[in-house]
Amino acid sequence: MKNDVRIALLDMNNNHPNQGMRNIKELSKAFQEQSEYEVSVELFDVRYKNEMPNIEDFDIFISSGGPGNPHREGYEWEQKFADFLTQIWEHNKTNEQKKYLFLVCHSFQLAVIHFGIANVCKRKSYSFGVMPIHKTEDGEKDFLLKNLPEPFYAVDSRAYQCIEPNDDKINALGMKIVALEKIRPTIHLERAMMAVRFSDEIFGTQFHPEADPLGFIKNLEDEKNKEAMIETFGMEKYLETIDRMDDDDKIVLTRAQIIPRFLQLASEQITKNLVFG
């Protein structure tokens, strides 16, 4: 039987151990099990094995976070991923049956660079923890964010940031910045972009909407991780992160909203356009 909805998961972790891919797989599996549609899920190891889905074979793509520099370093997968972004963008311009793409963290940075909509540069210090994320006016209305409070909370884990948006280019391409990083009144630095609505079908977040409390706390219970975090951020920040982990209105809510709503909306649009013989 032909699957109604075909999901491709792009693992961008370059064989590094991580919680994010496990979380994305879990959310996809939960959707697959609960969905009224026939759903298939296939995994592609983009950076480590140079695997890349053929966009014609799938309807929905979720591309994960991952380590390292988002700027080109000469790897084969980099051009493949750029071509993949171009193909989806071009396909959606000319086809009624759209392709849906969700970009997380590293993948989000790659897309920001690809479309040339902001400056992606290294942060002064590594950002790590459960952070407040602020919706813009456009974000308040966005289907994926509108059920979240202002601010909402998400796991932030990044060495790079997307700042100095090119508003002319963003407007010309029909994109919208839908979330910004926390307001820091004492620090005179530009607030980074935290989420972008690239198009009706393409959405990206700098933060990790897939993160679950258990996995994150497990990471922090590891003595090495705990010591590293306390050394970098201090005991207060460490305890604050642990404290915010299990709150129903923080990352639990973010995880339950953003990617599940993306999958649900995309599936509804895809199956609406299916022609049954």
Secondary structure as UniProt FT lines:
FT   STRAND          5..11
FT   TURN            14..15
FT   HELIX           20..34
FT   STRAND          39..45
FT   HELIX           46..49
FT   HELIX           55..57
FT   STRAND          60..63
FT   HELIX           76..94
FT   STRAND          100..104
FT   HELIX           106..115
FT   STRAND          119..135
FT   HELIX           137..141
FT   TURN            143..147
FT   STRAND          152..163
FT   HELIX           167..173
FT   STRAND          176..180
FT   TURN            185..186
FT   STRAND          193..197
FT   STRAND          202..205
FT   TURN            209..210
FT   HELIX           213..221
FT   HELIX           223..233
FT   HELIX           235..245
FT   TURN            248..250
FT   HELIX           251..272
//
